[in-house]
């Protein structure tokens, strides 16, 4: 970073500290926990809405203001928003491995009703801007050629088979656009599958890494998808707040990984040999469903297996060109996630398994793979 960029960054931090407090919801999930640490490092004055034990754990020892309540509690939400100049709405719920009407209702209320409450409170309080965490699940695919990288302007197709979570995230986006049409500056930061440290909730990728480290991943299915380092996603939220256009969304990814790439990274980091048994996706999805029914949480849910089968790729050129977004290393993010699991005592130290972890190495990739990734990002360099 040159002197001019450093001076600009310092001036930006000073300006933020003068603009008043920022509210962050979802501090207990992977995205929110990394975002609050980024904002504190930037000198922001923060308030967080604490809704559960994961949020308490994620904010323990941090210098910030805490407000306790539920997103569906109008009074608590209004109290949280009051006096804040900016809002980062990162809170979202997944059904996880639960099924049934109660789980679907929880998804709707936590994601859609909760977002509506935050957006209305922000509009009433005259908040300068709101950045909402979205999901790639709510971004459409090219109908003519699903293998093409998806962009922000590809509409979500509501009649395609979708999980309750995907439907809820699409409805959440609709709430954002309704608020933006009403005059509230709103930007959506679209998250791909995130991985990194401070995963208190934990995320689906965090659960998969923990299951792998414990030797519980004994088979897999071919596939792939877009992954984003938690630090990159936090950076994307900050950039959306600074330069994102209201009524727009921006996709954030660090790298496309095949399932084989991901397992190679897990093996390099943990020292645990990767599984060699490849199962057809329908069979692995069926096993995941049975595991959920009998109370045994699978490493990969049926919905995750279905998403990996799609091998979705994204085009992040909009975030690069409009926001200056530059993705970092997904390999380092996996390493950091693993080290954080160790530090919290959620997995055994490597020495107890008789194998020391190795620094994650990038999987071997062909020249053609590198060229395709460069083309979709509109650049010949990752920097």
N, C-alpha and C positions, 0 to 999 in steps of 0.2 A: 504494500500500500504506500503510495507516494505522499509527500507532505500536504499537497493540496487536498487529496482525498481525506487524510487524517484530520485536517482543519475543518473540512466540511462536516465530517462525522461528529466532531466535537461540538461544532456549532448547532448541529441538528439535535444532539442530546440536550444541550442547554435550552434550546427552544422548546423541546418537549416538556422539560421540567417546569417551564414557565406557563405552559398551556393548561395545567391542571391535571387532575387525577384520571387514571384509566381504570376501568372495571374489566376484570377477566372472569368469565364463568367457565366451569369445567376444569378447574385447576387440578383435579385429581386424575384426569386422563393424561395419556402420553403427550398429546398436543398442548393442552393447557399447562401442564407442569413444566415443559420445556419453554413455552412462551413466557411464563412469568419470570423465569430465570434470565431469559434474554432481555426482557423489559427492565428488570432490576439492574442488570449490567449496563443498560443504556441510560440509567438515571431516572427512570420513570417513577412517579408516585403511583402506587398500586392499591387497588381494593379488589378483593376476591369474594365471590359468593360461595360459601362453604355449604355443600348439600349432603355430603356423606363422609365416611371415614377415610376414603382414599384421598379426598381433598385435604382433610386434616393432616394426613401423613405427608402429602406432597408439599404442603406449605410450612411444615414444622421447622422452626428456627429461622424463617425468612422475615425480613422487616417489611411488612405490608399490613394494610388494614383488612380485617375480616368481618364479613357480614354473614350471618347464619340464616338459612331458610331454603325453601324449595322453589324451583322455577315456576311451579303452578300456583304459588302463593302470591297473589297480586301485591299485597302489602310488602312482603319481603323483597320482591323484585323492584318495586318503586323505591324502597329504601336503599337498595343496592345501587341503583342507577343515579339517584339524586346526588348532585354535586360533581358528577363525572363528566369530563369533556369527551371521552372516547370510550367505546365499548368493544371488547373482543368476546364474542359469544362462541366459545369452544365446546360448551356442554353438549353432549349427545349420548344417547343410550343405544345399545345394541341388544337384540334379543339373546345374543350369545348362543347357548345350546338349548334354551328353553323354547317350548312350543305352546300353542294353544291361544285361546282368546285373551286370557289375562296378559300374556307376554306381548301380544299385538297391541292391546290397549295401552300398555306401558310404553311401548315404542312410540305410539302416536302422541300420547300426552307429554312425554319427556322431550321428544324432538320437535313436534309441530306446535303443540299448545305452549310449550316452554319458549320456543323461538318467538311465537306471536306475542307473548307477554313481555319479553325483553324488548322487542322492536317497538311495541306500543309505549312502553315506559320510556324508552329512549327518545321517541318522537315527542312525547309530552314534556320531557325534561329539556328538550332543545339540545340534545347531544350533537356534537360536531360531526361524528362519523361512527358507523358500526361496521366491524368486520366479522363475518360469520363463517365458521368452518363448515365447508360443504364436503361432499363425497363424490368420488369418481363414479360411484354407483348411480348418481343422478345425472350423469352426462351421457348423452346418446352415442350410439355407434353409427358409423357410415352404413346405411342400409344397402348401398350398391356394392360395397366391398368392406365387410367387417374387419378385414386384416389391416386396413389403413389406419394410421394413427388418428385418434379422435382429437377434436378441438373443442374449444369452449362454445362455439356457435352451432355445434351439432345438437339438435333438440333431443330431449329424452322421449323415448317411445313408450307411452303408458300401457299399451296393450300387449307388450311383450311379457313373457313370464318373468316375474320379479319376486324377490323375497320381501317380506314385510319391512325389513330395514331399508331396502332400496326404495320402496314406495314412500316410506316416511321421509327419507332424505329428499326425494323429489318434491314432496309437499312442503318441506322446510324451505326449499329454494323458492317455491311459489310465494310463501309468506314474505321472503326477502324482497322479491320483485314487487309485491303489492305495497310494501312499506316504501320502497324506493319511488314508486309511482306517486305515492302520497307526499313526497318531498323530503323523506329522511335519506341522507347519504348512506347507502349500504353497498358493501362489496363482499363477494363470496370468495373465500380462499379454498379451492378444491384440493382435498387431500387424497393421495393415493395410499397404498398400504405403508404405514409409517413404522419405523423402528428406531430405537435409541434408548438412552438412559431415562431415569425418573418415570418408569412405567408402573405407576402404583395401582392402576385399576384392575388388571392390566389389559393391554391391547391384544388383539388376536395374534399379531406377530410376536408379541412378548410371550404369550402362552405357548406358541409353537416353539420358540427358542428354549424356553424352560423345559418343555416336554422333551425336546431333542437332547438337551444337556443331561436330563435324567434317564436317557436311554429308552424313552417310551415311544419314539418314532421308529417303527420297524418296517414300514412300507411307505410308498408314495405313488403319486400318479403324475405322468408328464403334464406339463403346462407351463404357465408363466404369467407375469404381470409386472406392473409398474410399482416400484418401491421408492419411498422418500425418507431420507434421514430426518429425524425429529428436529435437528438444528436447522435444516433447510426449510422445513415447514414453518417453524417459528419465524425464521427470517422472511418467509413469504408473507406471513400475516402482517409483520411490521411494514413491509413494502406496500402491501395493499392499503394499510392505513395511511401511508404517506402519499402514494401516487396512484393508487387504484381508482378507476373511474366508477362512480356510483351507477348501480344497475348492471355492473359487469362482474364476471367471474374469471378467475385465473387458476389454471391447473399447475400444481407443483409436484414434480417428480425428480428423483435423483438419478434413477437408472432403471431400465427394464432388466429383469432377471428371469431366466427360466427356473423351474423348480430344481433342476440339477445344479445350476449356478448357486442358488440359495443354500442347498444342502452342502455343497463344497465349502461355502463360507462357514456354515455352522460347524462342519468338521474341523476346519482350520482353526477356528476360535476355541472350540471346546475340547478338542482332542478325542471326541467320541466318534467312532467310525460311522460313516453315513450308511443308511439302509441301501441294500442292493435289490430289494424286492419291489418290482414295479407292478402296480395293480391297475386295471382299467378304472377310469374315473367313476362309472356307475357303481362298481363294486365298492370302491373306497368311500364313496358318498353314502352307500347303503350301510356300510359298517359304522360310519360316523353317526348315522341316524339311530341305529340300534344302540350304540354306546350312549347317546343322549337319552334314549328312552329308559335305559337301565341305570342311569345316574353316573355313568363313566364318561367324563369329559374327553372327547377326542382331541388330538393335536390340531386337526383341521376339520372344521365343521362342514356339513354338506354344502352350505352356501359358499364357503371359501373354495371348496373343490370345484364347484360350478364356475366361479369366477376365474380360477386358474386355468380351467379348460378353454376359456375364451381367448387367452393370450393377448389381452388388450394392450395396445401401445398408445401413447399420448404424444401430442405435439405441444411443447412448452414454449414455443417461440413468442407467444403473446406476453408471457411473464418475463421472458428475457428482454424483449424489445421495449415494452412499456415500463417495466419496473426495475430493470437491471438485475434480475434474478440470475444467480450463478450457482448451480448445484454443487455439492461437495461429494465426499466419498461415502457410498453406502456401506463399503467394507468396514470403514472406521465406525460407522453407526452400529453395526452388528457387534463389533468388539466392545464398544461402550455399553451397549445394552447388556451384554454378557457380564462385564465387570460390575455393573450395577446390581445385577442379580446376585453375584457373589458377595458384594459388599453388604447387601441386606440379609444375607444368610438364607436366601430362598433356594439355593442349590448348593451342593457340597463343593468344598474347595477341590481344585484339580488333583492335589497330591493324594487325596483319599481315594481317588479312582486309579491311582498309579499312572496318570498321564497328565503331563503339563500342557496347558493351552499354548497354541502357537498363534502368532500374529496373523490376522486374516490376510489372505492373499487374494488378489483378483483372479477370478476364474479365467482359464484360457479361452479366448474368443477369437473368432476368425476375422480377417480383414473386412469381409462382407458385413458381419455384425456391427463392427465399429463404424463402417460407412453409413449403414442404415440409421444407427443411433445419432450420428452427427447430422445426417440429413433431416431427421425429424425435429431436431432441436435448432435447426437453422444455423449451425456453426460447425467448424471443423475442430473445435477445442472444447474441453469441458470447463475451461476457465471462464 
